[in-house]
Amino acid sequence: MDVVDWLLDGDPSIRWQVLQDLLDAPADEVASERARVATEGWGARLLALRDDDGQWAGGACFPREVSLAWQAGREPDFSAGQPWTSTLPTLDLLRRLGLDPASEAARETVALVTEHCRWEHDGQAFFDGEVEACINGRTLAIGAWFGADVGALASRLLEDQLDDGGWNCWTEHGSTVSSFDSTTCVLEGLAAFERAGGTVPVGQAVRRGEDYLLERRLFRRRSTGEVVDAGWLRAAWPPQWHHDVLRGLEHFALAGGPVDERLGEAVAVLREQQQPDGTWLLDRVHPGESWFEMEQVGRPSRWTTLRALRVLRWVDG
């Protein structure tokens, strides 16, 4: 089995990234394939599900019915997981699929979201963010990709950085120790903002956040060396707000530069998960309602395989 050919037989969102990141194809060939994300496959399906006001499922972080339940004094039933159909997770997924920011669909969506979408927390405008670091980090990454004005949001995340170098969604409630989930979300957002030419200097904060993860080898407690969560060793797609080893490695691979020796154990975990045919499996999907199934858990995953090969290409030089 030729793994690259198998990847190229997938969705346009897979193909353009294979061409760019694994095959070093000419820019015009990559752009032509990426343009298909808006009109074919998973990207087109997500865009077709958008509301007329630019939102998905009528809400920013949660579907409209969840907000209505809260307003009526009822606690929504999240026993089967958080729903992933609202504007934030859908835009984040479209970013990961690589929807061209210059496309008509992207420009129209950003304009509508800017005008209509408000956070459930306190009615803040979408690209202004709210108070949780996980949410704000993902929003910053979305805004940086699609060209929205997110400079003020980047500045707020710099102010929210904790003394240990990371971030925590519960800082508003007094937390002073960082979490892997929040730190990974914010690092992705700040790095995306920096790559997009953001005017707020974020490099120092990014290095401190990276050190937070590196000191813990991406999955261990600094105090005892124990594995924090065995689930972090299993890659999920889509990542949502959750940390895992592959997601952490992706951040460092995208940043480029020398491979820090503290990533060695995480890289070994990734290598061990490669199957005899050269693929990686989809280990898990975070529970909760989604628009549609992209891949099956336990089966060879084009997403996990592409992401893993991209990391190992950087590691192996």
Secondary structure, DSSP 8 states (H G I E B T S, - for coil): --HHHHHHTS-HHHHHHHHHHTS---HHHHHHHHHGGGTSHHHHHHHHT--TTS-BTTBSSS-HHHHHHHHTT-----TT-----SHHHHHHHHHHHT--TTSHHHHHHHHHHHHH-B-TTT--BGGG--S-HHHHHHHHHHHHHHT---HHHHHHHHHT--TTS-B-TTGGGT--S-BHHHHHHHHHHHHHHHHTT-SS--HHHHHHHHHHHHHTTTTB-TTT--BS-GGGGS-BSS-TT---HHHHHHHHHHH-SS--GGGHHHHHHHHHT--TTS--B--B--SS--SS--S-TTSB-HHHHHHHHHHHHHHT-
